[in-house]
Amino acid sequence: MLLENGRYTIQGLSVEEIAKQFGTPLYVYDASKIITQIKTLRSAFTGVDLRIKYAAKALTNVNILRVMKQQGIGVDVVSVNEARLAMHAGFTSADIMFTPSCVDFEEIKEAVDLGFAINLDSLPALEKFGQTYGHSKPCAIRINPGVMAGGNYKISTGHIHSKFGISIQQLPQILEVVNKYNIHINGLHVHTGSEVVDVDVFLKVADILFQTALHFKALDFIDFGGGFKVAYKEGDKITDIAALGKAISNALQNFSKTYGKPLQAWIEPGKFLVSEAGVLLVKSTVVKETPNLTFIGVNSGLNHLIRPMMYDAYHDVSNVSNQLAATKQYNVVGYICETDTLAAERDLPEVREGDILAIHNAGAYGYSMASNYNARFKPAEVLVEDGKARLIRKQESLEDLLRGQIL
Ligand SMILES: *Cc1c(COP(=O)(O)O)cnc(C)c1O
């Protein structure tokens, strides 16, 4: 979203007009931003065989997945259902990496049958994999490197108290199981957390993977995970993608010499590809002055965007309808009957009842984490592509709330 000549636009289209045409609350995604992000990654990792696997859980609308497919990247899925959505969007099984956490082994078997790359994250799963497939099917191993990093403890996944991956300290047990069944390990994987700013963290973890990789003879790839930090507000620290790409590419090239063959570099960005591509448009339903604060109530809330309440995430807000007015301080709150703060203590151009507000960085973990709490409908979604805005999901209706209920 850009501010051009006093109005907010996406690919030249007026955001206010989009809100009028499709109604609010509304998720709006800009395909061109996604494509720019993919290009940024491609130009940062050079001299290695880079495979980008979009972490689909960030945003799973099939039209978004189709944009990814058209750009020639793959997907990382955490459930077979996400994979089915990806296939619906045109991905083939060869494009798909299955990285589940603590799922029933039946689901892993299903993923093997569907032909996905498999990534295992526990010793019992590895044992069952060996028992079931022996050497006949390859799999990767998700390593927990024992490194604390990430924007919030809830999104840190690589530390020693995290449920994710098999602890690097359990390498002897991993090797025992792999040798017992002669399992074909084709990749090593790590995902240290979300919103990891520091390139050195990625490099430190890469080193741990390289040390580990020497114990496996038939690797094809090292998967460095996702978690690249984007800007949520002006001046925010972000992962320096150019520096990251250069550092990881160099490190992998060097390691490949030691290893004896070139290994592919896999990465799994979720937020990096879609966060900034999305805004959530909401309408101010009430301006509520209290002795202490002025609240702006909006026709949305934590049921549509849970990140502020769940992760204390900061999401920028713009008043799309009155951008030139003098600013006042507001708390923007949702309509859910819980504490439901979307943005606290924000200076915004005066907000009037009926104004349209845009909540930024809503592309990742917005719609995909939305719920029907308070029996509210999930909002519609619009994709702006080639200068045109198109509805890609209808707002829900009462039928959706009743579907599956038995009277
Ligand atoms: C969620 C997830 C990602 C993506 O994380 P982002 O912070 O959105 O980049 C990558 N890999 C795995 C295994 C994940 O679970």
The ligand as an SDF file (V2000), in Angstrom:
LIG
                    3D

 15 15  0  0  0  0  0  0  0  0999 V2000
    6.1250  -21.3790   10.1860 C   0  0  0  0  0  0  0  0  0  0  0  0
    7.2720  -22.0320    9.5680 C   0  0  0  0  0  0  0  0  0  0  0  0
    8.0840  -21.3300    8.6600 C   0  0  0  0  0  0  0  0  0  0  0  0
    7.8620  -19.8840    8.2890 C   0  0  0  0  0  0  0  0  0  0  0  0
    8.1280  -18.9870    9.2940 O   0  0  0  0  0  0  0  0  0  0  0  0
    8.0740  -17.4250    8.9550 P   0  0  0  0  0  0  0  0  0  0  0  0
    8.4430  -16.7520   10.2150 O   0  0  0  0  0  0  0  0  0  0  0  0
    6.6890  -17.1170    8.5300 O   0  0  0  0  0  0  0  0  0  0  0  0
    9.0420  -17.1840    7.8470 O   0  0  0  0  0  0  0  0  0  0  0  0
    9.1190  -22.0200    8.0630 C   0  0  0  0  0  0  0  0  0  0  0  0
    9.3530  -23.3190    8.3450 N   0  0  0  0  0  0  0  0  0  0  0  0
    8.6030  -24.0130    9.2080 C   0  0  0  0  0  0  0  0  0  0  0  0
    8.9110  -25.4350    9.4540 C   0  0  0  0  0  0  0  0  0  0  0  0
    7.5510  -23.3940    9.8490 C   0  0  0  0  0  0  0  0  0  0  0  0
    6.8070  -24.1000   10.7220 O   0  0  0  0  0  0  0  0  0  0  0  0
  1  2  1  0
  2  3  1  0
  2 14  2  0
  3  4  1  0
  3 10  2  0
  4  5  1  0
  5  6  1  0
  6  7  2  0
  6  8  1  0
  6  9  1  0
 10 11  1  0
 11 12  2  0
 12 13  1  0
 12 14  1  0
 14 15  1  0
M  END
$$$$
